[in-house]
Amino acid sequence: MVQSFNEPFLPLVAPAEPDEAEPSVLTGRLPSYIADHRQRLRDRFMEGGGAALPDYELLELVLFRAIPRQDVKPLARLLLDTFGDFNRVITASPARLQMVKGAGPAVVLELKLIEAAAQRMMRARVMQKPVLSSWDALLDYCHTAMSHRETEQFRVLFLDRKNLLIADEEQANGTVDHVPVYPREIVKRALELNASALILVHNHPSGDPTPSDADLSMTRQVQDACEALGLTLHDHLIIGKSRELSFRSQGYL
């Protein structure tokens, strides 16, 4: 839930499968069984794309560059066992990733690059586009950026007079169940950007996008501040794990 303020404010360790060796750094020439396995995965990916590979093999491909001289299958499986699925591995925080045995700085860098690239691509589909007629793309972007986060994040999407998205800014980060929000700062930033309208977005790490009393109260405060300055609050979106809730469509706005 979002916590409104008007004043200042272990990973699972799965054993390696019997046919999988514990990760170990290899020296000299890469053994043929590892080199051949890597080439087979690359060939299958090039022929069939990501859909041709299960999560652990797609994750192996990502890890190849980070760990060039090691069998990465055990680490790929351990990451998936720890976080649950490919998306949660990619979006896990660097601190949590490095708690997994074998996931050092090079691995974290590769995973965070994949995450940044995915968000950048989805963001390009909505920036400088008429948001109200690109609603599905906007929802896809919000889910990509926020649905797998383990703590709450609050973002504001700023729109111009033609409802083009001119800025997407993170306003605050919080804990697993609340994030501090300052309505006065939101409208102040809207005026600085010469925005005419805005959309509030935050995630619920629990997966359930049902608004809390604090979410409802904060939204009313922002709406009142917007009305006082001639700004339009189009919506407040709460992003869950697999679905979202729109305050506008639910009658809260």
C-alpha positions in Angstrom: 0.0 0.0 0.0 1.0 3.6 -0.5 1.6 5.5 2.8 0.5 9.1 2.4 2.4 11.8 4.2 1.6 15.5 4.4 4.8 16.0 6.5 8.4 14.8 6.1 8.6 11.4 6.7 17.0 -15.8 2.2 17.5 -17.2 -0.8 16.7 -20.9 -1.2 19.8 -23.1 -1.9 18.9 -26.1 -4.0 21.3 -29.0 -4.3 22.8 -29.6 -7.7 21.1 -32.3 -9.8 23.0 -35.6 -9.8 24.2 -35.2 -13.4 25.3 -31.6 -12.8 28.7 -30.7 -11.4 29.1 -28.0 -8.9 30.2 -24.7 -10.5 34.0 -24.6 -10.8 36.3 -22.3 -12.7 38.0 -24.1 -15.6 41.4 -23.3 -16.8 42.9 -23.9 -20.3 40.8 -24.9 -23.2 37.0 -25.2 -22.6 36.1 -28.9 -22.4 34.3 -30.1 -25.5 31.1 -31.2 -23.6 30.6 -27.6 -22.4 31.6 -25.9 -25.7 29.3 -28.2 -27.6 26.5 -27.6 -25.2 26.9 -23.9 -25.5 26.9 -24.1 -29.3 23.8 -26.2 -29.4 21.9 -23.7 -27.2 23.0 -20.8 -29.4 21.9 -22.7 -32.5 18.5 -23.6 -31.1 18.0 -20.0 -30.0 18.9 -18.6 -33.5 16.6 -21.1 -35.1 13.6 -20.9 -32.9 14.1 -17.8 -30.7 13.4 -17.6 -27.0 10.3 -19.7 -27.3 12.5 -22.7 -28.3 14.2 -22.7 -24.9 12.9 -23.3 -21.4 13.7 -20.7 -18.7 16.9 -22.4 -17.4 18.4 -22.7 -20.9 17.6 -19.1 -21.8 19.2 -18.1 -18.5 22.2 -20.1 -19.4 22.6 -18.1 -22.6 22.6 -14.9 -20.6 25.2 -16.3 -18.2 27.6 -17.4 -20.9 29.1 -14.0 -21.3 29.4 -13.4 -17.6 31.1 -16.8 -16.9 32.9 -17.7 -20.1 34.9 -20.7 -18.6 32.5 -22.6 -16.5 29.5 -24.8 -16.7 26.6 -22.4 -15.9 23.7 -24.9 -15.9 23.9 -25.4 -12.1 23.9 -21.7 -11.5 21.0 -21.1 -13.9 18.9 -23.7 -12.1 19.9 -22.4 -8.6 18.8 -18.9 -9.6 15.5 -20.2 -10.8 15.0 -22.3 -7.7 15.8 -19.2 -5.6 13.6 -16.6 -7.3 10.9 -18.7 -9.0 11.0 -17.8 -12.7 13.1 -16.0 -15.4 11.4 -12.7 -14.8 12.1 -12.7 -11.1 15.7 -13.6 -11.6 16.2 -10.7 -14.1 14.4 -8.2 -11.8 15.9 -9.4 -8.5 17.9 -6.8 -6.7 21.7 -6.9 -7.0 22.0 -7.5 -3.2 19.8 -10.6 -3.3 21.4 -11.9 -6.5 24.8 -11.8 -4.9 23.5 -13.9 -2.0 23.2 -16.8 -4.4 26.4 -18.9 -4.6 28.2 -18.3 -7.9 26.4 -15.0 -8.8 29.2 -12.5 -8.6 29.4 -9.0 -10.0 29.8 -10.1 -13.6 26.6 -12.2 -13.4 24.7 -9.3 -11.7 25.8 -6.9 -14.5 24.5 -9.2 -17.3 21.2 -9.7 -15.6 20.7 -6.0 -14.9 21.6 -5.2 -18.5 18.8 -7.6 -19.7 16.4 -5.9 -17.3 17.4 -2.4 -18.5 17.1 -3.4 -22.1 13.6 -4.8 -21.6 12.4 -1.7 -19.8 14.0 0.6 -22.4 12.2 -1.2 -25.2 8.9 -1.1 -23.5 9.3 2.5 -22.6 10.1 3.4 -26.2 6.6 2.2 -27.1 4.9 4.8 -24.9 7.1 7.8 -24.6 5.9 10.8 -26.7 2.8 8.7 -27.7 -0.8 9.6 -27.0 -1.2 7.5 -23.8 -5.0 7.2 -23.8 -4.9 5.6 -27.2 -1.9 3.4 -26.4 -3.3 2.1 -23.1 -2.3 -1.6 -23.6 1.3 -0.6 -24.4 1.4 1.6 -21.3 0.1 -1.3 -19.1 2.7 -3.6 -20.6 5.4 -1.1 -19.8 4.3 -0.7 -16.2 4.2 -4.5 -15.7 7.7 -4.9 -17.2 9.0 -2.1 -15.0 7.2 -2.9 -11.7 5.3 -6.1 -11.4 8.2 -8.2 -10.1 9.7 -5.7 -7.7 10.0 -6.9 -4.1 9.4 -3.5 -2.6 6.9 -0.8 -3.5 7.8 1.9 -6.0 5.7 5.0 -6.8 6.0 6.6 -10.3 4.2 9.5 -12.0 3.6 9.7 -15.7 3.3 13.3 -16.9 1.3 14.2 -20.0 1.0 17.3 -22.1 -2.2 19.0 -23.4 -2.4 16.4 -26.2 -2.0 13.6 -23.6 1.4 12.7 -25.0 3.6 11.1 -22.3 6.4 13.6 -21.8 8.0 12.2 -18.6 8.0 9.1 -16.5 9.6 9.6 -13.1 10.1 7.6 -10.0 9.0 9.6 -7.1 9.7 7.2 -4.2 10.7 3.8 -3.1 9.4 2.1 0.0 9.2 -1.3 1.8 7.2 -4.4 1.0 3.9 -2.8 1.9 4.1 1.0 1.8 5.9 3.9 0.1 5.9 7.6 1.2 4.1 9.9 -1.2 4.0 13.7 -1.1 1.1 15.2 -3.1 2.6 18.7 -3.1 5.9 17.5 -4.6 3.9 15.7 -7.4 2.0 18.8 -8.5 5.1 20.9 -8.1 7.0 18.6 -10.5 4.0 18.7 -13.0 4.2 22.5 -13.1 8.0 22.4 -13.7 7.5 20.1 -16.6 4.6 22.2 -18.0 2.4 19.0 -17.8 -1.3 19.2 -18.1 -2.2 15.8 -16.7 -0.8 12.9 -14.9 -1.2 9.2 -14.1 -0.1 7.7 -10.8 1.4 4.2 -10.8 2.6 2.0 -8.0 3.1 -1.7 -7.4 1.9 -4.1 -4.8 4.7 -6.7 -4.2 2.0 -9.0 -2.6 0.6 -9.4 -6.1 -2.9 -8.2 -5.1 -3.6 -4.8 -6.6 -6.6 -4.1 -4.4 -6.1 -0.5 -3.0 -5.6 0.1 0.7 -7.3 2.8 2.7 -3.9 4.7 2.5 -3.9 4.3 -1.3 -7.4 5.8 -1.6 -6.6 8.7 0.8 -3.4 9.6 -1.0 -5.1 9.6 -4.4 -7.8 11.9 -3.1 -5.1 14.3 -1.8 -3.3 14.3 -5.2 -6.6 14.8 -7.0 -7.5 17.8 -4.8 -4.0 19.3 -5.4 -4.4 18.8 -9.1 -7.8 20.4 -9.3 -6.6 23.4 -7.3 -3.9 24.0 -10.0 -5.9 23.1 -13.1 -4.2 19.7 -13.6 -6.0 16.5 -14.6 -5.5 13.2 -12.8 -6.4 10.7 -15.4 -5.8 7.5 -13.3 -4.0 5.7 -10.6 -2.8 2.3 -11.5 -1.8 -0.4 -9.0 0.4 -3.1 -10.6 0.1 -6.6 -9.2 2.0 -9.7 -10.3 -0.3 -10.7 -13.1 -3.0 -7.9 -13.2 -3.5 -4.3 -12.5 -6.2 -2.2 -11.0 -7.4 1.2 -12.5 -8.9 3.7 -10.1 -10.8 5.2 -13.0 -12.3 2.0 -14.2 -13.2 1.0 -10.6 -15.0 4.2 -9.9 -12.5 5.6 -7.4 -11.8 8.7 -9.6 
